[in-house]
Amino acid sequence: MNRHSKMLKEFSLNKSQAELINKMQKSRKAVEVNANGTSGYKIKAGVNSGKILKHLKKTPVNI
């Protein structure tokens, strides 16, 4: 029975860890991309506040 109880404990532990990770991922807030007409993410706090990261630029295609 020791083999079965070890398997049940491991399964229970893995299941509880998976539930915790799932709850943590669902509670994350998404960043505002393309807010206020920008084509990137604007930093709101800190030393670099006001800077925009990762501008999405499209280059014109020469025909």
FIGUPA-395157 format. One record per residue: residue in one letter; x, y, z of N, C-alpha, C in turn; residue number from 1. Coordinates in Angstrom, 2 decimals. Each point is the difference from the previous one (the first is absolute). Example, Ala and Ser with C-alpha at 12.3 -4.5 7.8 and 13.67 -1.06 7.14 Angstrom:
! FIGUPA-395157
r code:a; n.xx:13.19; n.yy:-5.69; n.zz:7.80; ca.xx:-0.89; ca.yy:1.19; ca.zz:0.00; c.xx:0.90; c.yy:1.20; c.zz:0.00; pos:1
r code:s; n.xx:-0.35; n.yy:1.05; n.zz:-0.72; ca.xx:0.82; ca.yy:1.19; ca.zz:0.06; c.xx:-0.77; c.yy:1.09; c.zz:0.73; pos:2
***
This chain:
! FIGUPA-395157
r code:m; n.xx:0.81; n.yy:-1.21; n.zz:0.00; ca.xx:-0.81; ca.yy:1.21; ca.zz:0.00; c.xx:0.85; c.yy:1.27; c.zz:0.00; pos:1
r code:n; n.xx:1.26; n.yy:-0.12; n.zz:0.41; ca.xx:0.85; ca.yy:1.17; ca.zz:0.01; c.xx:0.17; c.yy:0.58; c.zz:-1.40; pos:2
r code:r; n.xx:0.08; n.yy:-0.87; n.zz:-0.99; ca.xx:0.15; ca.yy:0.45; ca.zz:-1.38; c.xx:-1.21; c.yy:0.82; c.zz:-0.43; pos:3
r code:h; n.xx:-1.19; n.yy:-0.45; n.zz:0.37; ca.xx:-1.22; ca.yy:0.71; ca.zz:-0.40; c.xx:-0.14; c.yy:1.32; c.zz:0.74; pos:4
r code:s; n.xx:0.33; n.yy:0.01; n.zz:1.27; ca.xx:-0.14; ca.yy:1.25; ca.zz:0.74; c.xx:0.99; c.yy:1.04; c.zz:-0.52; pos:5
r code:k; n.xx:1.20; n.yy:-0.43; n.zz:-0.39; ca.xx:0.97; ca.yy:0.94; ca.zz:-0.56; c.xx:-0.52; c.yy:0.56; c.zz:-1.32; pos:6
r code:m; n.xx:-0.58; n.yy:-0.83; n.zz:-0.83; ca.xx:-0.54; ca.yy:0.47; ca.zz:-1.27; c.xx:-1.15; c.yy:0.99; c.zz:0.22; pos:7
r code:l; n.xx:-0.85; n.yy:-0.30; n.zz:0.99; ca.xx:-1.12; ca.yy:0.90; ca.zz:0.28; c.xx:0.48; c.yy:1.34; c.zz:0.55; pos:8
r code:k; n.xx:1.03; n.yy:-0.03; n.zz:0.84; ca.xx:0.55; ca.yy:1.25; ca.zz:0.53; c.xx:0.61; c.yy:0.84; c.zz:-1.11; pos:9
r code:e; n.xx:0.75; n.yy:-0.63; n.zz:-0.88; ca.xx:0.62; ca.yy:0.73; ca.zz:-1.11; c.xx:-1.06; c.yy:0.58; c.zz:-0.93; pos:10
r code:f; n.xx:-1.04; n.yy:-0.78; n.zz:-0.28; ca.xx:-1.07; ca.yy:0.48; ca.zz:-0.87; c.xx:-0.70; c.yy:1.20; c.zz:0.64; pos:11
r code:s; n.xx:-0.27; n.yy:-0.11; n.zz:1.30; ca.xx:-0.67; ca.yy:1.09; ca.zz:0.71; c.xx:0.86; c.yy:1.26; c.zz:0.00; pos:12
r code:l; n.xx:1.29; n.yy:-0.17; n.zz:0.24; ca.xx:0.90; ca.yy:1.15; ca.zz:0.01; c.xx:0.08; c.yy:0.65; c.zz:-1.37; pos:13
r code:n; n.xx:0.12; n.yy:-0.80; n.zz:-1.04; ca.xx:0.06; ca.yy:0.55; ca.zz:-1.37; c.xx:-1.29; c.yy:0.71; c.zz:-0.37; pos:14
r code:k; n.xx:-1.12; n.yy:-0.56; n.zz:0.42; ca.xx:-1.31; ca.yy:0.60; ca.zz:-0.30; c.xx:-0.14; c.yy:1.35; c.zz:0.70; pos:15
r code:s; n.xx:0.41; n.yy:0.08; n.zz:1.26; ca.xx:-0.13; ca.yy:1.26; ca.zz:0.74; c.xx:0.96; c.yy:1.06; c.zz:-0.57; pos:16
r code:q; n.xx:1.19; n.yy:-0.41; n.zz:-0.42; ca.xx:0.93; ca.yy:0.94; ca.zz:-0.62; c.xx:-0.55; c.yy:0.51; c.zz:-1.32; pos:17
r code:a; n.xx:-0.61; n.yy:-0.86; n.zz:-0.77; ca.xx:-0.58; ca.yy:0.41; ca.zz:-1.29; c.xx:-1.14; c.yy:0.98; c.zz:0.22; pos:18
r code:e; n.xx:-0.82; n.yy:-0.23; n.zz:1.01; ca.xx:-1.10; ca.yy:0.93; ca.zz:0.30; c.xx:0.53; c.yy:1.35; c.zz:0.43; pos:19
r code:l; n.xx:1.07; n.yy:0.01; n.zz:0.81; ca.xx:0.59; ca.yy:1.25; ca.zz:0.45; c.xx:0.57; c.yy:0.79; c.zz:-1.18; pos:20
r code:i; n.xx:0.70; n.yy:-0.67; n.zz:-0.88; ca.xx:0.57; ca.yy:0.66; ca.zz:-1.18; c.xx:-1.10; c.yy:0.55; c.zz:-0.88; pos:21
r code:n; n.xx:-1.08; n.yy:-0.75; n.zz:-0.16; ca.xx:-1.13; ca.yy:0.44; ca.zz:-0.81; c.xx:-0.64; c.yy:1.25; c.zz:0.59; pos:22
r code:k; n.xx:-0.17; n.yy:0.04; n.zz:1.32; ca.xx:-0.58; ca.yy:1.18; ca.zz:0.66; c.xx:0.91; c.yy:1.21; c.zz:-0.16; pos:23
r code:m; n.xx:1.31; n.yy:-0.22; n.zz:0.12; ca.xx:0.94; ca.yy:1.12; ca.zz:-0.11; c.xx:0.00; c.yy:0.56; c.zz:-1.42; pos:24
r code:q; n.xx:-0.08; n.yy:-0.86; n.zz:-1.01; ca.xx:-0.02; ca.yy:0.48; ca.zz:-1.38; c.xx:-1.27; c.yy:0.75; c.zz:-0.32; pos:25
r code:k; n.xx:-1.11; n.yy:-0.44; n.zz:0.57; ca.xx:-1.27; ca.yy:0.69; ca.zz:-0.27; c.xx:-0.06; c.yy:1.36; c.zz:0.69; pos:26
r code:s; n.xx:0.72; n.yy:0.18; n.zz:1.10; ca.xx:-0.08; ca.yy:1.25; ca.zz:0.73; c.xx:0.96; c.yy:1.07; c.zz:-0.53; pos:27
r code:r; n.xx:0.86; n.yy:-0.37; n.zz:-0.97; ca.xx:0.91; ca.yy:0.98; ca.zz:-0.58; c.xx:-0.76; c.yy:1.02; c.zz:-0.82; pos:28
r code:k; n.xx:0.43; n.yy:1.24; n.zz:0.08; ca.xx:-0.62; ca.yy:1.04; ca.zz:-0.81; c.xx:0.75; c.yy:0.13; c.zz:-1.32; pos:29
r code:a; n.xx:-0.73; n.yy:0.19; n.zz:-1.05; ca.xx:0.60; ca.yy:0.16; ca.zz:-1.33; c.xx:0.49; c.yy:1.44; c.zz:-0.16; pos:30
r code:v; n.xx:1.06; n.yy:0.17; n.zz:-0.72; ca.xx:0.52; ca.yy:1.34; ca.zz:-0.25; c.xx:-0.82; c.yy:0.65; c.zz:-1.12; pos:31
r code:e; n.xx:-0.01; n.yy:1.32; n.zz:0.01; ca.xx:-0.75; ca.yy:0.72; ca.zz:-1.03; c.xx:0.91; c.yy:0.24; c.zz:-1.20; pos:32
r code:v; n.xx:-0.25; n.yy:-0.75; n.zz:-1.03; ca.xx:0.74; ca.yy:0.18; ca.zz:-1.25; c.xx:-0.91; c.yy:0.74; c.zz:-0.96; pos:33
r code:n; n.xx:0.57; n.yy:0.90; n.zz:-0.76; ca.xx:-0.73; ca.yy:0.84; ca.zz:-0.96; c.xx:-1.00; c.yy:0.93; c.zz:0.69; pos:34
r code:a; n.xx:0.27; n.yy:0.37; n.zz:1.23; ca.xx:-0.86; ca.yy:0.96; ca.zz:0.69; c.xx:0.39; c.yy:1.41; c.zz:-0.42; pos:35
r code:n; n.xx:-0.95; n.yy:0.86; n.zz:-0.10; ca.xx:0.19; ca.yy:1.40; ca.zz:-0.36; c.xx:0.67; c.yy:0.16; c.zz:-1.36; pos:36
r code:g; n.xx:-0.21; n.yy:-0.94; n.zz:-0.90; ca.xx:0.51; ca.yy:0.13; ca.zz:-1.35; c.xx:1.44; c.yy:-0.39; c.zz:-0.19; pos:37
r code:t; n.xx:0.68; n.yy:-0.47; n.zz:1.02; ca.xx:1.39; ca.yy:-0.41; ca.zz:-0.18; c.xx:0.04; c.yy:-1.39; c.zz:-0.59; pos:38
r code:s; n.xx:1.13; n.yy:-0.35; n.zz:-0.57; ca.xx:0.14; ca.yy:-1.34; ca.zz:-0.55; c.xx:0.95; c.yy:-0.81; c.zz:0.86; pos:39
r code:g; n.xx:-0.06; n.yy:0.19; n.zz:1.31; ca.xx:0.86; ca.yy:-0.72; ca.zz:0.92; c.xx:-0.52; c.yy:0.11; c.zz:1.42; pos:40
r code:y; n.xx:0.80; n.yy:-0.44; n.zz:0.97; ca.xx:-0.38; ca.yy:0.07; ca.zz:1.41; c.xx:0.65; c.yy:1.22; c.zz:0.63; pos:41
r code:k; n.xx:-0.77; n.yy:0.82; n.zz:0.69; ca.xx:0.49; ca.yy:1.21; ca.zz:0.63; c.xx:0.26; c.yy:-0.28; c.zz:1.48; pos:42
r code:i; n.xx:1.22; n.yy:0.29; n.zz:0.46; ca.xx:0.35; ca.yy:-0.20; ca.zz:1.40; c.xx:-0.66; c.yy:1.08; c.zz:0.83; pos:43
r code:k; n.xx:-0.66; n.yy:-0.39; n.zz:1.10; ca.xx:-0.77; ca.yy:0.95; ca.zz:0.79; c.xx:0.70; c.yy:0.48; c.zz:1.26; pos:44
r code:a; n.xx:0.94; n.yy:-0.79; n.zz:0.54; ca.xx:0.65; ca.yy:0.38; ca.zz:1.26; c.xx:1.48; c.yy:-0.32; c.zz:-0.07; pos:45
r code:g; n.xx:0.77; n.yy:0.69; n.zz:0.84; ca.xx:1.42; ca.yy:-0.29; ca.zz:0.07; c.xx:0.83; c.yy:1.06; c.zz:-0.72; pos:46
r code:v; n.xx:1.26; n.yy:-0.30; n.zz:-0.15; ca.xx:0.94; ca.yy:0.94; ca.zz:-0.61; c.xx:-0.35; c.yy:0.26; c.zz:-1.46; pos:47
r code:n; n.xx:-0.42; n.yy:-1.03; n.zz:-0.70; ca.xx:-0.29; ca.yy:0.11; ca.zz:-1.43; c.xx:-1.48; c.yy:0.24; c.zz:-0.29; pos:48
r code:s; n.xx:-0.73; n.yy:0.58; n.zz:0.94; ca.xx:-1.43; ca.yy:0.22; ca.zz:-0.23; c.xx:-0.20; c.yy:0.95; c.zz:-1.17; pos:49
r code:g; n.xx:-0.99; n.yy:-0.32; n.zz:-0.81; ca.xx:-0.30; ca.yy:0.80; ca.zz:-1.17; c.xx:0.63; c.yy:-0.53; c.zz:-1.28; pos:50
r code:k; n.xx:0.99; n.yy:-0.87; n.zz:0.12; ca.xx:0.61; ca.yy:-0.57; ca.zz:-1.19; c.xx:-0.89; c.yy:-1.10; c.zz:-0.57; pos:51
r code:i; n.xx:0.10; n.yy:-0.17; n.zz:-1.30; ca.xx:-0.79; ca.yy:-1.02; ca.zz:-0.67; c.xx:0.94; c.yy:-1.08; c.zz:-0.48; pos:52
r code:l; n.xx:-0.33; n.yy:-1.23; n.zz:0.34; ca.xx:0.82; ca.yy:-1.14; ca.zz:-0.37; c.xx:-0.59; c.yy:-0.72; c.zz:-1.20; pos:53
r code:k; n.xx:0.84; n.yy:-0.59; n.zz:-0.79; ca.xx:-0.38; ca.yy:-0.89; ca.zz:-1.10; c.xx:-0.98; c.yy:0.65; c.zz:-0.96; pos:54
r code:h; n.xx:0.43; n.yy:1.06; n.zz:-0.67; ca.xx:-0.83; ca.yy:0.56; ca.zz:-1.06; c.xx:-0.10; c.yy:-1.02; c.zz:-1.12; pos:55
r code:l; n.xx:-1.19; n.yy:-0.19; n.zz:-0.49; ca.xx:-0.20; ca.yy:-0.90; ca.zz:-1.13; c.xx:0.04; c.yy:0.84; c.zz:-1.27; pos:56
r code:k; n.xx:1.04; n.yy:-0.21; n.zz:-0.78; ca.xx:0.16; ca.yy:0.78; ca.zz:-1.22; c.xx:-0.14; c.yy:-0.90; c.zz:-1.20; pos:57
r code:k; n.xx:-0.66; n.yy:0.52; n.zz:-1.01; ca.xx:-0.12; ca.yy:-0.72; ca.zz:-1.27; c.xx:0.78; c.yy:0.79; c.zz:-1.04; pos:58
r code:t; n.xx:0.89; n.yy:-0.69; n.zz:-0.69; ca.xx:0.77; ca.yy:0.65; ca.zz:-1.05; c.xx:-0.78; c.yy:-0.07; c.zz:-1.31; pos:59
r code:p; n.xx:0.05; n.yy:1.06; n.zz:-0.78; ca.xx:-0.70; ca.yy:-0.03; ca.zz:-1.29; c.xx:0.65; c.yy:-1.00; c.zz:-0.95; pos:60
r code:v; n.xx:-0.81; n.yy:-0.68; n.zz:-0.73; ca.xx:0.50; ca.yy:-0.98; ca.zz:-0.95; c.xx:0.13; c.yy:0.68; c.zz:-1.36; pos:61
r code:n; n.xx:1.22; n.yy:-0.06; n.zz:-0.55; ca.xx:0.23; ca.yy:0.59; ca.zz:-1.32; c.xx:-0.50; c.yy:-0.95; c.zz:-1.07; pos:62
r code:i; n.xx:-0.81; n.yy:0.52; n.zz:-0.89; ca.xx:-0.54; ca.yy:-0.85; ca.zz:-1.07; c.xx:0.79; c.yy:0.22; c.zz:-1.25; pos:63
***
